[in-house]
Amino acid sequence: MPQKSPFLDWANARRFAGPLPFTFTYNAQSKEVLIIEGVRENWKPYPIKVIHYEFDFLNKLNLQGIVLANAFEIKNIPYYWKKGRIESWK
């Protein structure tokens, strides 16, 4: 595991490797939420050792206490989005 990672081991970190199963957007005028589900198959992320990393966009944010939590290689993953659905949000 990378130094200072919040995860105890690769098995724990693997649970957080990859896209979230749902994405959302909110329309404040209509008070509706568009919910879209992502579907993936054969999800087998493999841990990799990172020798050096630098992300310019993170550096520009001037955030404090950022650490590399984990790193995985993911190849050839069939992935698609289901048709979205709209729900009222009160």
C-alpha positions as CSV (number, residue, x, y, z in Angstrom):
1,M,0.0,0.0,0.0
2,P,1.2,3.6,-0.6
3,Q,2.5,5.4,2.5
4,K,-0.1,7.1,4.6
5,S,-3.0,5.3,2.7
6,P,-6.3,5.3,4.6
7,F,-6.7,1.7,3.6
8,L,-5.3,-1.2,5.6
9,D,-4.7,-3.5,2.7
10,W,-5.3,-4.0,-1.1
11,A,-8.6,-6.0,-0.5
12,N,-10.1,-3.0,1.4
13,A,-8.8,-0.5,-1.2
14,R,-10.1,-2.6,-4.1
15,R,-13.7,-2.0,-2.9
16,F,-13.2,1.7,-3.9
17,A,-11.4,1.1,-7.2
18,G,-13.6,2.2,-10.1
19,P,-16.6,4.1,-11.1
20,L,-19.5,4.5,-8.8
21,P,-22.6,2.4,-9.8
22,F,-24.8,5.6,-10.2
23,T,-24.3,9.1,-11.4
24,F,-26.7,12.0,-10.7
25,T,-27.6,15.4,-11.8
26,Y,-30.1,17.8,-10.2
27,N,-32.4,20.3,-12.0
28,A,-33.2,23.0,-9.4
29,Q,-35.9,24.6,-11.5
30,S,-38.0,21.4,-11.9
31,K,-36.7,19.9,-8.6
32,E,-35.9,16.7,-10.4
33,V,-33.0,14.3,-10.3
34,L,-31.7,12.4,-13.3
35,I,-30.3,9.0,-12.1
36,I,-28.1,7.0,-14.5
37,E,-26.7,3.5,-13.6
38,G,-23.4,2.3,-14.9
39,V,-22.9,-1.4,-15.5
40,R,-19.5,-3.2,-15.6
41,E,-18.5,-6.8,-16.1
42,N,-15.3,-8.8,-15.4
43,W,-14.2,-6.2,-12.9
44,K,-10.7,-7.3,-11.9
45,P,-8.5,-4.3,-10.8
46,Y,-4.9,-5.3,-10.1
47,P,-2.8,-3.4,-7.6
48,I,0.3,-1.6,-8.9
49,K,3.2,0.1,-7.2
50,V,3.5,3.8,-7.9
51,I,7.1,5.1,-8.1
52,H,6.2,8.7,-8.6
53,Y,3.0,10.7,-9.2
54,E,2.1,14.3,-9.8
55,F,-1.2,15.8,-10.8
56,D,-1.0,19.4,-11.9
57,F,-4.7,20.0,-11.5
58,L,-4.5,18.9,-7.8
59,N,-1.5,21.1,-7.2
60,K,-3.4,24.1,-8.5
61,L,-6.1,23.5,-5.9
62,N,-3.6,24.0,-3.1
63,L,-5.2,21.3,-1.0
64,Q,-3.5,20.2,2.2
65,G,-2.9,16.6,3.4
66,I,-3.4,14.9,0.0
67,V,-2.1,11.3,-0.1
68,L,-2.1,8.5,-2.6
69,A,-4.7,6.1,-1.3
70,N,-4.3,3.3,-3.8
71,A,-3.4,2.5,-7.5
72,F,-4.9,-0.2,-9.7
73,E,-4.6,-1.2,-13.3
74,I,-7.8,-2.0,-15.0
75,K,-8.0,-3.3,-18.6
76,N,-10.7,-4.3,-21.1
77,I,-13.7,-3.7,-19.0
78,P,-17.1,-3.9,-20.7
79,Y,-18.9,-0.8,-19.4
80,Y,-22.1,0.9,-20.4
81,W,-24.8,3.3,-19.0
82,K,-28.4,2.2,-18.6
83,K,-31.1,4.6,-19.7
84,G,-31.5,7.3,-17.1
85,R,-34.6,7.9,-15.1
86,I,-36.0,11.1,-13.7
87,E,-37.4,11.4,-10.1
88,S,-39.0,14.3,-8.3
89,W,-37.0,15.6,-5.4
90,K,-38.8,17.6,-2.8
